[in-house]
């Protein structure tokens, strides 16, 4: 398992989502929902790779797939419309203003 710096805290404004690539080439969504950072595998519940960021609906505490509008559960990595499809979650931590992800 490795850690990778994906940016600075200010690179992820509140209530936004940004798709980044790990050194392995795997896309990851870094989501700032209400000031709390989350990171999920960059694909939708239907399996397609995400190249566009998900929509963050802070007032409802939801993140929506840009292709289907399906809700993504950030804590469990589950898509509400396709609960058998679980997205991989990545631990996120802050260190000196940097955003770091842990991955395998």
N, C-alpha and C positions, 0 to 999 in steps of 0.2 A: 504494500500500500504506500502511496506517495501523497505528498501535499503539493499543491500548485497554487500560486498566486494568480487570481483572476482579475484583479484590479484593486482600486482604492474604494473605500466606503462611498465616497461622493460619486463614483462611477455608476452606482446603483441607487438612483433617487427613490424616495418613498413611493410606493404603489406603482412600480414599474417592473418589467421583466426584460431580461436581456439574454440572448442565446450566445454562449461562448463555446469554444472547442477545447477539450482537454488535450494534452500532448499526444494522447492515443488517437486523436481525431474524433472522439465521441462528442456529440453535441450535448450541452447541458444548459438547462434554463436556470438562471439565477434570478430569483424573485424577491423583491422587497415588498412585503405586505405589511403596511402599517408600521414600518420601521424594523421589522423582523426579517432577516434573510433566510431564504430556503433555497435548496438546489435539487432539481429533479432531472432525471434522464430527459434528453431533448427529443421526445417523441410523444405522439398523442396516444390515447387509449386504443385506437384502431391500429396502431403500429407504425404509422408514417413518421419519418424524421421531421422534426420541426426546424425550419430555417427562419421562421418568423416568430417573434416573441408572443407569448400568451397575453391575453388581456387581463389586467388586474382590476377587480371590482371591489375596492376597499370597503365601501359602505355595506357590502354583503359578505365580506371576508372570503371572496371567491377568486379563483383564477380560471379563466376559460381558454380552452384549446382554440387557436386561431382558425382551424379548419372546420370544426364541428360545433363549437360553442359549448362543448361538454365541460362540466365542472371538474377541477382537479383538487383532490384532497392533499394538501401539502404535508400534513403530518404523517400520512400513511402511504402516499404515492399511489392513490387509487382514483380512477376515473369513475364518476358517478354513473355514467351511462354504460360502462363496461367494467364492472367491479372485478371481474376475473383477470383483467389486465392490470398488473401492478407495475408502476414506474419505479426504477431504482432511485433511491434518495442518496444524496451525498452530504456528509457532515460539513458544515460551514463554521468557520471561526474567524474572529477578527484578531489581528496582531499588529499593533502599531499603525492603525488606520488602513491596513491591507486586508483584503478579503481572501481567505485561503479555503480551498476545497480539498478534502481527502478522497482519494480514489484508489482502486485496485489496478 
